[in-house]
Amino acid sequence: MAVMAAAGLYVHNLSSRMARESQRYEKLCRFMSPQVVSEVNRSESLEEFLKAQSCEITVMFADIRGFTTLSEKWPPEHTVETLNEYFALCTRVIYRHSGTVDKFIGDCVMALFGAPISSKDDAHRAVRAALDIQQEMEVWNRQRVAQGREAIRIGIGLNTSVVMAGAMGTRQRLEYTAIGDGVNVASRLCGMTKDFMKPLVFSESTALAIADEFQCLPLGESKLRGRTRTLKVYTLKGQKSWDEDSEPQANGAACS
């Protein structure tokens, strides 16, 4: 009887541990690619692995241009459908390049390249992901126009900087994220795509990090609100300006 009880307890503990690991895997897969999750799971202590720490990463912000205007004339269900399709597209590409989806903010996607696992090509992967998102957006827009819907235009900002990245929050609500001035800069760069009329802009630190693979084009300097120094802004050579873009439109509608 004692042996049977011990065996039963072992099976119960094993089942409980497997269930916890399965839940942990599913939770991590919500914002990390399967490859990154597999690496995280090799860590003996998940808490230690995900603890907030200082690290250099490349932060991506990608949002829909003129979304407020578009959603104003759309029925709510169409707005939700469009956002879900856009988020799925971005997440798929970000995961493909081993990035981490930090969060969705309205119509914006925030992603991290280099956290929780860093590599020498974090900035490169961020740029490749940005280019892939643009390519998949073109395919998606052709489908949308064929269905009589508006084409969607996006802006992507990238910044490479040292930030604090890790699991933050409370026991009731904990999320993996990054904070720091570098995150704010990436967000502002995303907004600057409107000013420079380019679908992709990035900081000098990102330009320096990717110079061995990509040709970078200086766009000038811009001053961010609350900062005393100006920021040098770049894009990739060959990136068309929006006013040069000949994206098809549905029923003559123009994207803003």
N, C-alpha and C positions, 0 to 999 in steps of 0.2 A: 504493500500500500504506500509506504514511504517513497519507494522508487517511482511509482505511478504519479504520486503527488509532485515529486520533484520534476518529473518529466513534463507534467502538465504546466507547472510554473515556468519551466524553461520555454515551452512552446508559447505560453502567454506572453512572456517577456520578449521573445523573439518577434512575435506578431506585432506587439506594441511598437517595438523599435522599427520594424519594417514600415509600419503605418506612419510613424513620425517622419522617417526618411522620405517616404513617398510624398507626404504633405509638404515637407521642406523643399523637395525637388520641384513640385508643382508651383509652389509659391515663388521660388527663384526664377522659374521659367517664365514668369509673367513679365519680368523686366530684364532678364539676361538670356543670351543665346544658349542653346543646349551645350555648345562647346565650353563656354565659360562656366556654366553650371557644373559640368563634369569636373572641371578643374577645381571649383569651389568644394565640391563634395569629397575631394581627396584630402581636404584639410581636416585634421583631427578635431579642431575646434572651430565651428562655424562662427561663433560669437567673436573669437579672436581674429578670424580671417576678415570679417565684415566690420570690425571696429573702425571708427572714423580715424583717419590718419592723413598726414600731409603727403601729397603726391602730385606729380606733373601729369596732366591729362589734356586731351583736346575735347572741348565742350562744343556740342552742336545744338543750335536752335533752328528749327525749320517751321515756318508758319505760312498760312494761306494769305495771299495779298487780297485786300478788299473783301475779306470774309464777312465783316459786319454788313456791308452793303448787299452782298449776295444773300446772306441769311435773312435779311430784312424782307426780301420778296419771296423767299422760299417758305413752304409749309414746314412746320417743325419736324415732321417725319423725314422730309427730304434733307433737311439740315443734318439730322442724326445719321442718316444713311451715308451722306457724303463724308462726314467726319470719320465714321467707322471705316469706310473704304480707304480714306487717306491715311488714317492711323495704321491700318493693316499693311498698306503699301510701305510706309516708312519703317515700321517695325520689322517687316520681312527683310528689307535691305540692310538695316542696321545690324540685325542678327547675323546676316550673311557675312558682314565684315567684323564680327565678334565685338560689336559695341553693346552698350548697356542702355536700355530705354529707361531714363530717369523718371519722366512723368509726361502727361499730357496736360497742357495749360490752355484751356479754351480750344483754339484751332492750331495750337503750337505743340511741336514735339521737342522735348529736351532729351539729348542723348550724351553719353560719356564714352570716350575711347581712351582706355588706359586704366580704368577702374571697374571692378576690383582687381583685375589682373593687368599689369603693364607690360609693354613690349617696346622695342626700338622704333616700330613703325606705327605708333598710335595715330600721329597726325596724318600720315599717309593713308591709313585706313579710313579716317574721318573724311578726307577729301574724296577717296574712291567711293565711299558710301554716298556722299553728296552728289557725285556725278551719276551714280547708279539711280538715285532717287529721281534726278532730272530725267533720265532716260525712261524710267518706268512711268513717270508722270506724263511723258509724251504719248506713250501707248494708252494710258488710261484716258487722257484727254481725247484721243481719237475715238475711243469707244464712247465717251460721253457725248461728243459732238454728233456721232452717228445715231445716238439715241435722242437727239434733240435737246441735250443739256449743255450748260455752259462749260467751257474749258476752265480749268483751275490753274492759277499761277501761284508759285510759291517763292519765298525768299529764304536762303540758308546762310547763317552766320557761324563762323568757326573761330575759336580762340584757344591757343595752347598756353597753359599757365599752371602754376602751383596752386592747388586748392585743398580744402579738407573734404575728403570723400569717405563715405561709410554709412552704416546704419544709424539713423538719427530719429529721435522722436521720444515716445513714451511707451510704457508697457502695453497700453491700449492701442496705440497706433505707431508702428515703426516702419520706416521706409529707407531704402538705400538711395542716397542722393549726394550731391556735391554743393558746397557753399564756398563763397569767397569772391573777391573782386573779379577774378578771371571769369566766373560764371556770369556776372553782371555785364562784363565787356562782351561776351559772346551774345548775350541777349540784345545788347545795343547794336552790335554788328548786324544781327538779323534785321533789325529795324532799318539800318542804313542801306539795305538793298533797295529800298524805295528811293533814297536820295541819289544813289549812284546808278539806279536803273539797271542793276545787274542781279541775276538770280543767285549768285554766290559771292560772298565777300568774306575776307578773313584778316586777321591781325598780322603784324610783322613777325611775331613769334611763330605763328603757324607757317608763314612764308619761308622763314629761315629753316624750319624743321623739314619742309618738303622740297626744298630747292634742288636736291639731288635727283628728283624724279619729275617734278612739275615745273613748267615755266610760269612764273608769277608776274602779274602786271600791276604796277603801282597805280592806285586810283587817286591818291592825294592824302591829305591829312584832315582829320575831323576832331572836333572837341566834344567829348562826352559831358553830359550834364553832371555837375558836381565834381568834375576833374579839372585840375589846373593845366595839365599837359595834354597836348594833342595826340591823337592816335593815328598811326600810318595804316592805311587800309589798302588791301590788295584783292585781286581776283585772279583767275587763271586766264592765260592768253587763249583766245578763241571763244571765250564766253560772250555770247551775243547780248547786247543791251536789249531791254524789253521793248524799246521803241523801234528796234530793228527786227524784232521777233515777228514771225508771220504765223503765229499759232492760229489754227482754224477756230472760228466762233460759230456757235449755234444760233440760228435765226438772227444773225447780225449783232448779237449781244457782245459787249466788250468787257473784258476782265479788267478790273482796276487794281 
